[in-house]
Amino acid sequence: MANIKRKGMAIGLLLILGFSACEKDERGMVIGKIQQASDLVVSEFVVDKVVFGKKTRNLLFIPVNEASFLAYSRAKIKTGIDLEKITEQDIEIDERKITLRLPPIEVINFSYPPEDFVEDSLISNPDRFLNEINLEDQETFFRMAEMDIRDNLPHMGLLSTSQDHARKLIHMVLKSFDFEEIYIHFKSDSLLIRQVNSPENLMNP
């Protein structure tokens, strides 16, 4: 009788080990499939920015004239997820149910191309008597506009839009494994911003 019980326990242990191995293999396949979708979870945005600046000329501390400058510009932004950071602990599989925790959304590229700068000659008045807005002044105005865009990236809706886009694509990937319940969460609800294309690299317009 004791031998029968020991055999039963051994068979039960083998089944548990078998299920664990199968789940680990499936988790590994899921991670591999998700990481192949890195290029698909990239979202692209275009932000239009009006650039305005003025320069006052003083004579004996009294402003005598004021030159102004108005132009239009745009920033191009890409967001994505570093899917290489997904670990086994980020995936929970319970039969046909899966819970996935994704790394945070990141700004992976930011560009503010000078070729997209367009001066409004009807409103701009850069040349005034004894006062002129030169190229150096214009560069300063564009640099300030770029920094303003960068500072406001977390408040532009990029995060929620990027998360929705990533969820839909990852959901499609997971559906290929025939999961009936799919839950996708993010480890952080903050937008991570890499220091790419620093304002100091802005070219003269």
ABEGO torsion letter per residue (X at the ends): XAAAAAAAAAAAAAAAAAAAAAAAAAAAAAAAAAAAAAAAABBBBBBBBBBBBBBBBBBGGBBABBBBBBBBBBBBBBBBBBAAABBAAABBBBEABBBBBBBBBBBABBBBBAAABBBBAAABBABBBGBBBBAAAAAAAAAAAAAAAAAAAAAAGAAAAAAAAAAAAAAAAAAAAGBABBBBBBABABBBBBBBGBAAABBBX
